[in-house]
Amino acid sequence: MRMVRLASIAISGLTSLSLVACGGGGSGDDDGDDDTAPDADVTVPPDADNSDFTTLISREWTIPPGETYKCIGVQADQDYYINAFRPLGPNGTHHTVLSISDSLGGFGGLQSGEYDCDAGSLALEMLFASGVGTDDLEMPGGVALKIEQGQWIHLNLHLYNTNPSEDLTGTSGILVKTLAPGDVVHEAEMVFAGDGSLNIPANMTPGTTHWESGGCTFDEPATLFAYWPHMHQYATHQKVTLTVGGNEMVLHDEPFTFTDQYNFPLGTPIEVADGDSVFVECGYYNDTNQAVTFGDSSTKEMCFTGLYRYPKQALHLFECTSSFGGL
């Protein structure tokens, strides 16, 4: 049975370029290949009932010991209105990133078919991302993320084989549920809120926390219906605060666990207006002898919350981050 997590909102003070990926990390070696990094959980067990889902995109892979990226690009043969996502992430899958583009090349250097790639091989319009332990994302009725016929669908896989000498093989991908065009009321999107300029000091005292933060002020009305906290293995806590109509709302304030990167659908969607804002605070503990900065690999960190909202309006997925908003 799959657990559905509904985010509760605590109200406080009512008056008041490395890109998306994830690594191992923690207190491992500084070369990014520490063998203490966990393999991904199998997010879709072999006996899971996938009868309501279809495979949007996937690829087989075989990798030697260590960390690598594999990509695949396919052209959409029809319009898709996606109302639910399920990551297919067998052992060795550290993250999946699903993005779309009107053409190949350009930002990220996207290619057709299967190819070796890196963390920057993705488009600036993201549909879905998953990490270790990410569960299904079910959107409200009538809400969908659209892929247009002729657009390029791109899957970026960050893979990690912790075996000391043997190859690892699997198939990773994204399963979806779709709506008929006539059933779509709102076209949605995903954007990241947070910060891409991190500097976590070395040799921290046990029990202390280093905080980084970022976010944005909204310039268009929108309805938020889900969010996805994303950090790496030095991360210990994330707090997300919305300011709506001058009132602060604590959307999320929980410890962060790398192996439990859940989606948080909102039981009651939140409407934000022009001038409202989101502020993401990320806590870390680093006991290694080197500072940790932003990046995709095992010895790097991130400070993001993926916001799912409608209507679609973003120029790019980093428009709500403090460091990448000017892309």
ZINORUR-V219748 format. One line per field, one symbol per residue. phi: phi as a letter, one per 30 degrees, with the letter a starting at -180 (. if undefined). burial: I if it has 16 or more other ideal C-beta (glycine too) atoms within 10 Angstrom, else O. A space follows every 10 residues. Layout:
phi = ???
burial = ???
This chain:
phi = .cdcccdccc cbidcd.dcd abbdjicddd cicddddddd dddbdecddc ddcbddaaad abbdejbabb bbbbcdcadb cccabbdcbd ejddabbcbb bdadihdiid bdidadbbdd daddcccabb bdidcdccdd eicacccdej dccbcccccb ccddbcdbba bcabcbcbcd edcdcbccab bcckbcbcbc ddhddejcbc cbaalacdcb daccbabbdb bcdddbabbb bccbiicdbd daabecbedb cddbddebec ccbejdbbbc cbcbbbcdcb dccdlcddcc bbbbbdccab ddaddadcdc cdccdce
burial = OOOOOOIOOO OOOOOOOOII IIIIIIOIOO OIIIOOIIII IOIIOOOOOO OOIOOIIIIO IOIOOOIIII IIIIOIOOOI IIIIIIIIII IIIIIIIIII IOOOOOIIOI IOOOOOIIII IIIIIIIIII IIIIIIIIII OOIIIIIOOO IIIIIIIIII IIOOOOOIOI OIIIIIIIIO OOOIOIOIII IIIIIIOIOI OOOIOOOOOI OIOIIIOIOO OIIIIIIIII IIIIIOIIII IIIIOOOIIO IIOOOIOIOO IIIIIIOOII OIOOOIIIII IIIIIIOIOO OIOIIIIIII IIIIIIIIII OOOIOIIIII IIIIIOO
